[in-house]
Amino acid sequence: MTQTATTAASTPTQRIQQHRRYLMCRPEFFTVSYEINPWMHTADPTDTSKAVQQWQALYDTYIELGHEIELIDPIEGLPDMVYTANGGFIIDGKALGVKFSVDERRGEERPYMDRFAELGFEVVEPIAEQEGEGDILLVGDTILAGYGFRSSIESHREIARVFDREVVSLKLIDPRFYHLDTAISVLDPVQGAGGVDKANIAYLEHAFDAASQEILAERFPDAIKVADADGAVFGLNSASDGLNVIISPRAKGFEAQLRERGYNPVLVDLSELLLGGGGIKCCTLELRGAR
């Protein structure tokens, strides 16, 4: 952890820290042995021990902030299991499993659903292709759902049916930002009145098509718009407890924007795991509901 975490709601704008419960997976078998996104290059060397050290720093940061961590065992031959956000989507004690669009990750589907069941969640097996919290984000009572690269738009109807909540579809068009959690950061869960949301997200505008940009501008008029330089270092692939926002130390502009809004940026470097196309949020699946 490279910056002191704040555990009290003492900022001028009264951001309030909330308790989080996360699922993580130690990257004991991390490597880049295939290429399924623009960040992965098998010719580039990877350092598993460095990946483990950086992951441990993220784990320790969450513990220091008072959050709760559950673990899923890594499985040899499934190097991307460290990216637990892709393992499912969980709210109200119900866990929707994933159906990966790429063959290389399909071996993760059953282990994740089995782990959700062990943790006491009601598990729903998916029908349509979607990649969990990588493309499904909860903002207030609304679910933002991405499509265009790895999750199908057909999955959005399934998500709405399973969770009985409004689902807003957003189309990603830049292959660098192939999951929604690389282009949007949910900063706090407070939803505004009258269908207009407060400044509780940050996003990379050009990662979306024109129609999706209009939706985001209308629903989140006070959102933080992040520069490409910060998006390109996975600055938006972050985790927030409503006060502390864990981000890449290379996202300097986003760090300053967060401070201006009363958040406390906490800097954790996951540069080695970025070689696999993942960052802080990718390594963090929020568990909401049942114990």
C-alpha positions as CSV (number, residue, x, y, z in Angstrom):
1,M,0.0,0.0,0.0
2,T,1.6,3.3,-1.1
3,Q,-0.7,5.8,0.5
4,T,-2.3,6.2,3.8
5,A,-6.0,5.1,3.8
6,T,-8.7,7.2,5.3
7,T,-11.2,5.4,7.5
8,A,-13.4,8.2,8.7
9,A,-15.9,10.4,6.8
10,S,-14.0,13.6,7.6
11,T,-13.8,15.1,4.1
12,P,-15.4,18.5,3.4
13,T,-18.1,16.9,1.2
14,Q,-18.8,14.2,3.8
15,R,-18.1,11.1,1.7
16,I,-19.1,8.1,3.8
17,Q,-17.0,4.9,3.9
18,Q,-19.1,1.7,3.7
19,H,-18.1,-1.8,4.6
20,R,-17.4,-4.1,1.7
21,R,-17.1,-7.8,1.3
22,Y,-15.0,-9.0,-1.6
23,L,-14.0,-12.3,-3.3
24,M,-10.4,-12.5,-4.4
25,C,-8.0,-15.2,-5.8
26,R,-4.3,-15.3,-5.2
27,P,-2.5,-15.3,-8.6
28,E,-0.3,-18.3,-7.9
29,F,-0.6,-19.5,-11.5
30,F,-0.6,-16.1,-13.2
31,T,1.0,-15.9,-16.6
32,V,0.1,-14.8,-20.1
33,S,-0.1,-18.0,-22.1
34,Y,-2.8,-16.8,-24.6
35,E,-4.1,-13.6,-26.1
36,I,-7.8,-12.7,-25.6
37,N,-7.6,-9.0,-25.2
38,P,-5.4,-6.2,-26.6
39,W,-3.3,-6.0,-23.4
40,M,-2.1,-9.6,-23.6
41,H,1.1,-10.5,-25.5
42,T,2.6,-14.0,-25.0
43,A,6.0,-12.7,-26.2
44,D,6.2,-10.4,-23.2
45,P,7.7,-12.0,-20.0
46,T,5.6,-12.2,-16.9
47,D,6.7,-12.4,-13.3
48,T,4.3,-14.5,-11.2
49,S,6.1,-13.7,-7.9
50,K,5.7,-10.0,-8.7
51,A,2.1,-10.5,-9.5
52,V,1.5,-12.2,-6.2
53,Q,3.3,-9.4,-4.3
54,Q,1.2,-6.7,-6.0
55,W,-2.0,-8.7,-5.4
56,Q,-1.0,-9.1,-1.7
57,A,-0.6,-5.3,-1.4
58,L,-4.2,-4.9,-2.7
59,Y,-5.5,-7.5,-0.3
60,D,-3.7,-5.9,2.6
61,T,-5.1,-2.5,1.6
62,Y,-8.7,-3.8,1.8
63,I,-8.0,-5.4,5.2
64,E,-6.4,-2.2,6.5
65,L,-9.5,-0.3,5.4
66,G,-11.7,-2.7,7.5
67,H,-13.2,-4.7,4.6
68,E,-13.8,-8.4,4.5
69,I,-12.2,-10.8,2.1
70,E,-13.2,-14.2,1.0
71,L,-11.0,-16.3,-1.2
72,I,-11.4,-18.8,-4.0
73,D,-8.6,-21.3,-4.6
74,P,-6.5,-20.7,-7.8
75,I,-6.5,-23.6,-10.3
76,E,-3.4,-24.5,-12.3
77,G,-4.1,-24.0,-16.0
78,L,-6.5,-21.2,-15.3
79,P,-4.2,-18.1,-15.1
80,D,-7.0,-15.6,-15.3
81,M,-8.8,-16.7,-12.1
82,V,-7.1,-13.8,-10.3
83,Y,-9.6,-11.6,-12.1
84,T,-12.5,-12.5,-9.8
85,A,-14.8,-9.7,-11.0
86,N,-15.4,-11.8,-14.1
87,G,-16.6,-14.7,-12.0
88,G,-20.2,-13.6,-11.4
89,F,-22.5,-10.8,-10.3
90,I,-24.0,-10.9,-6.8
91,I,-26.6,-8.7,-5.2
92,D,-29.5,-9.4,-2.8
93,G,-27.9,-12.8,-1.8
94,K,-28.3,-14.1,-5.4
95,A,-25.3,-15.0,-7.5
96,L,-25.6,-15.0,-11.3
97,G,-22.8,-17.2,-12.7
98,V,-20.9,-16.4,-15.9
99,K,-20.8,-17.8,-19.4
100,F,-17.5,-16.7,-21.0
101,S,-17.3,-15.8,-24.6
102,V,-13.7,-17.2,-24.9
103,D,-12.8,-20.9,-24.6
104,E,-9.7,-20.1,-22.5
105,R,-11.8,-19.1,-19.5
106,R,-14.7,-21.5,-19.6
107,G,-13.0,-23.7,-17.0
108,E,-13.5,-21.0,-14.4
109,E,-17.3,-21.0,-14.7
110,R,-18.1,-24.0,-12.5
111,P,-15.5,-23.3,-9.8
112,Y,-16.9,-19.9,-9.3
113,M,-20.5,-21.0,-9.0
114,D,-19.5,-23.8,-6.6
115,R,-17.7,-21.2,-4.4
116,F,-20.7,-18.9,-4.4
117,A,-22.8,-21.8,-3.2
118,E,-20.3,-22.6,-0.4
119,L,-20.6,-18.9,0.7
120,G,-24.3,-19.3,1.0
121,F,-25.6,-17.5,-2.1
122,E,-28.5,-18.7,-4.3
123,V,-26.7,-19.5,-7.5
124,V,-28.3,-18.9,-10.9
125,E,-26.7,-20.6,-13.9
126,P,-26.6,-18.2,-16.9
127,I,-28.0,-18.8,-20.3
128,A,-26.6,-15.9,-22.3
129,E,-22.9,-14.9,-22.6
130,Q,-21.8,-12.4,-20.0
131,E,-18.6,-11.9,-18.0
132,G,-19.9,-11.0,-14.5
133,E,-19.0,-7.8,-12.8
134,G,-16.6,-7.0,-15.6
135,D,-19.6,-6.0,-17.6
136,I,-22.3,-5.6,-14.9
137,L,-22.1,-2.7,-12.5
138,L,-24.5,-1.8,-9.7
139,V,-25.2,2.0,-9.3
140,G,-27.8,2.7,-6.7
141,D,-30.8,0.6,-7.6
142,T,-29.8,0.5,-11.3
143,I,-27.6,-2.0,-13.1
144,L,-25.3,-0.7,-15.9
145,A,-24.6,-3.5,-18.3
146,G,-21.9,-3.4,-21.1
147,Y,-21.8,-5.2,-24.4
148,G,-19.9,-5.0,-27.6
149,F,-16.9,-7.2,-27.0
150,R,-17.3,-9.9,-24.3
151,S,-20.9,-9.9,-23.1
152,S,-23.9,-10.1,-25.3
153,I,-26.8,-7.6,-25.2
154,E,-29.1,-10.7,-24.9
155,S,-27.7,-11.2,-21.4
156,H,-29.2,-7.9,-20.3
157,R,-32.7,-9.2,-20.4
158,E,-31.6,-12.2,-18.3
159,I,-29.9,-9.9,-15.8
160,A,-33.1,-7.8,-15.4
161,R,-35.2,-11.0,-15.0
162,V,-32.9,-12.6,-12.4
163,F,-32.5,-9.5,-10.2
164,D,-35.8,-7.6,-11.0
165,R,-34.0,-4.3,-11.5
166,E,-33.6,-1.7,-14.2
167,V,-30.8,-2.6,-16.6
168,V,-29.2,0.1,-18.7
169,S,-27.4,-1.1,-21.7
170,L,-24.1,0.6,-22.7
171,K,-22.1,-0.3,-25.9
172,L,-18.3,-0.3,-25.7
173,I,-16.5,0.5,-29.0
174,D,-12.8,0.8,-28.1
175,P,-11.2,-2.7,-27.9
176,R,-8.8,-1.5,-25.2
177,F,-11.7,-1.1,-22.9
178,Y,-13.4,-4.4,-23.6
179,H,-15.2,-4.7,-20.3
180,L,-17.4,-2.1,-18.7
181,D,-15.3,-2.0,-15.5
182,T,-12.3,-0.6,-17.5
183,A,-14.4,2.4,-18.7
184,I,-16.6,3.2,-15.7
185,S,-15.8,3.4,-12.0
186,V,-18.7,3.3,-9.5
187,L,-17.6,5.8,-6.7
188,D,-20.5,5.6,-4.3
189,P,-24.0,4.0,-4.2
190,V,-26.1,7.1,-3.6
191,Q,-28.8,7.6,-6.2
192,G,-30.4,11.0,-6.8
193,A,-34.1,11.8,-6.9
194,G,-36.2,12.0,-10.0
195,G,-34.2,9.5,-12.0
196,V,-31.1,11.7,-12.1
197,D,-28.0,10.2,-10.5
198,K,-25.5,12.3,-8.5
199,A,-21.7,12.3,-9.2
200,N,-21.3,8.7,-8.2
201,I,-19.5,7.4,-11.3
202,A,-16.5,8.3,-13.3
203,Y,-16.2,7.3,-16.9
204,L,-14.1,7.4,-20.1
205,E,-16.5,9.1,-22.6
206,H,-15.0,7.9,-25.9
207,A,-15.0,4.2,-24.8
208,F,-18.8,4.2,-25.6
209,D,-20.8,4.7,-28.8
210,A,-22.8,8.0,-29.2
211,A,-26.0,6.6,-27.9
212,S,-24.4,5.3,-24.7
213,Q,-22.6,8.6,-24.2
214,E,-26.0,10.4,-24.3
215,I,-27.4,8.0,-21.8
216,L,-24.5,8.5,-19.4
217,A,-24.6,12.3,-19.8
218,E,-28.3,12.4,-19.1
219,R,-28.3,10.0,-16.1
220,F,-25.0,11.2,-14.5
221,P,-24.7,14.9,-15.3
222,D,-22.2,15.5,-12.5
223,A,-20.0,12.4,-13.2
224,I,-16.3,12.7,-13.4
225,K,-15.1,12.4,-17.1
226,V,-11.6,10.9,-17.1
227,A,-8.9,11.6,-19.7
228,D,-7.7,8.8,-22.0
229,A,-4.3,9.0,-20.4
230,D,-5.8,7.8,-17.1
231,G,-8.1,5.3,-18.8
232,A,-5.2,3.8,-20.7
233,V,-3.4,2.8,-17.4
234,F,-6.6,1.2,-16.2
235,G,-7.3,4.1,-13.8
236,L,-11.0,3.5,-14.0
237,N,-10.6,-0.1,-13.1
238,S,-10.8,0.8,-9.5
239,A,-12.6,-0.1,-6.2
240,S,-14.4,2.4,-4.0
241,D,-16.0,2.1,-0.5
242,G,-17.7,5.5,-0.9
243,L,-14.7,7.4,0.5
244,N,-11.5,5.6,-0.3
245,V,-11.0,4.9,-4.0
246,I,-8.2,2.4,-4.8
247,I,-6.6,3.3,-8.1
248,S,-3.5,2.9,-10.2
249,P,-0.7,5.3,-9.1
250,R,-0.2,6.1,-12.8
251,A,-3.7,7.7,-13.1
252,K,-2.5,11.1,-12.0
253,G,-5.3,13.2,-13.5
254,F,-8.0,10.9,-12.1
255,E,-6.3,11.0,-8.7
256,A,-6.6,14.8,-8.7
257,Q,-10.2,14.7,-9.9
258,L,-11.1,12.4,-7.0
259,R,-9.5,14.7,-4.4
260,E,-11.5,17.6,-5.8
261,R,-14.7,15.7,-5.2
262,G,-13.8,14.8,-1.7
263,Y,-12.7,11.2,-2.2
264,N,-9.5,9.8,-0.8
265,P,-7.4,8.1,-3.5
266,V,-5.4,5.1,-2.3
267,L,-2.7,4.1,-4.7
268,V,-1.9,0.4,-5.4
269,D,0.2,-0.7,-8.3
270,L,-1.0,-3.8,-10.2
271,S,1.3,-3.3,-13.3
272,E,2.1,-6.9,-13.6
273,L,-1.5,-8.0,-13.6
274,L,-2.2,-5.4,-16.3
275,L,-0.2,-7.6,-18.6
276,G,-3.2,-9.9,-18.5
277,G,-5.6,-7.1,-19.2
278,G,-6.7,-6.6,-15.6
279,G,-6.4,-4.1,-12.7
280,I,-7.8,-3.4,-9.3
281,K,-11.5,-3.9,-10.0
282,C,-10.8,-7.0,-12.1
283,C,-9.2,-8.6,-9.0
284,T,-12.2,-7.6,-6.8
285,L,-15.7,-9.2,-6.9
286,E,-18.2,-7.6,-4.5
287,L,-20.3,-10.0,-2.5
288,R,-23.6,-8.4,-1.6
289,G,-26.2,-10.1,0.6
290,A,-26.3,-13.6,2.2
291,R,-23.7,-14.8,4.6
